[in-house]
Amino acid sequence: MLLTIATTHQPATDLGYLLHKHPNRCQSFSLSFGEAHVFYPEANNEQCTAALLLDINPIKLVRKRTLTLDAYVNDRPYVASSFFSVAISQVFGTALGGRCKDKPELVETPMPLVAKISVLPSHGGEGFLRELFEPLGYQVTLQNYPLDETFPEWGQSKYFTVELQNTIPLSLLLSHLYVLIPVLDNNKHYWVNEDEVEKLLRHGEGWLKEHPLKEEITKRYLKRQYRLTRAALAQLTEPNEPDPDSVEEIHDKEEAAVEKPLSLNQQRLNCVVAVLKQNNAKKVVDLGCGQGNLLKMLLKDNYFEQITGVDVSYRALEITKERLDRLHLPRNQWDKLQLIQSGLTYTDKRIAGYDAAAVIEVIEHLDLPRLSAFERVLFEFTRPQTVIVTTPNIEYNVKFASLPAGTLRHKDHRFEWTRSQFQKWSKEVGEKFSYSVEFQNVGDEELEVGSPTQMAVFSIIN
């Protein structure tokens, strides 16, 4: 595992003062899992590059572990992971803490920096890496690698060489790496407890709170432990800023109140179930399942054999489970249900292999720049035989007496499309990912404005 940090700050050798490592020396440090080596491939007034090489001892990784095959066959010695964060904190601890005895004025000085990491894993692919680093101001350059150069048909691997360019204080760069490298590591080597919350908040100070993936970063850094994640997010949220899940519930109720006179939600669900049966879909995943309205209908119907609800909100899934528990269904019907917490713009192998995916009133909650990532996750990687997408028809909003003119139906909606916009998007997606598409109206159709909900049914072209 190799990290290089280069600068053209004048004099460039000031980098050695900040890192507290002399450019003319090669130093080695013993760690519990191997050795770290620091050296400078180049060091002059115009250009200075520091390198941190981490040599993992695979024998130390096996000790004190259950001796299964994955203890011996894994990528741990070769890719940047939670081990690298520990190495940064122990070897570059002075720089990470923002301390420099000889030149304290450099600590807060922004300088042009180029960090290169060989190699980072990213299950979410190039998109997730960019979504992590670009909001922090980095120019991101990526090099992906094939699974096997001998067998190009196997496709690309999850491994990338990542180059990050930015003009910021060195301590801030190291803080970003310290937090975000473990976010990409699904197999952290250390025990995650309350201490990790404190480390996350300390090294995320000044930037994590404003990051658009704040919740996802926190969840992954804390190894998806709900109690710790909620504690960290509570401290990252302003005292007068409402809980995001609570706000979402309020907005959901407001939208339901607007549509209630038409019984629109029930009409949508009935249409979706009918289309699922018409397409012989017995294994169904509900993406953005919310509080489980569709899951409830599917679970009670013996036609469906496997049902999965996916939502990014842990609280919504808890409410779903409580609501479904009250159905008192036979055990064989419960066995076909599972709930998964996951984002919809990241690949997740747990949602592959389904006959159909239902995406009910979801896409309008996504920021438009992230819609392309969602398209790839759903139509390219998950790739069910049938995809059902419903979304509000903004043209119909004038018919809702309780909806102020010019407003959307839900305060969290990023957009609402006209019929032509939705059909254009659907046809482009179908053409791009080899799906045919048909459109249906949900609710009573008005001559001038159409129906309140529009539905697209995608069928894979074999």
Secondary structure, 3 states (H helix, E strand, C coil): CEEEEEECCCCCCHHHHHHCCCCCCCEEEEECCEEEEEEEEEECCCCEEEEEEEEECHHHHHCCCCCCHHHCCCCCCCCCCHHHHHHHHHHCHHHHCCCCCCCHHHCCCCEEEEEEEEEEECCCHHHHHHHHHHHHCCEEEEEEEECCCCCHHHCEEEEEEEEEEEEECHHHHHHHHHHHHHHCCCCCCCCCCHHHHHHHHHHCCCCHHHCCCHHHHHHHHCCCCHHHHHHHHHHHCCCCCCCHHHHHHHHHHHHHHHHHHHCHHHHHHHHHHHHHHHCCCCEEEEECCCCCHHHHHHHHCCCCCEEEEEECCHHHHHHHHHHHHCCCCCHHHHCCEEEEECCCCCCCHHHCCCCEEEEECCHHHCCHHHHHHHHHHHHHHHCCCEEEEEEEEHHHHHHCCCCCCCCCCCCCCCCCECHHHHHHHHHHHHHHHCEEEEEEEECCCECCCECCEEEEEEEECC
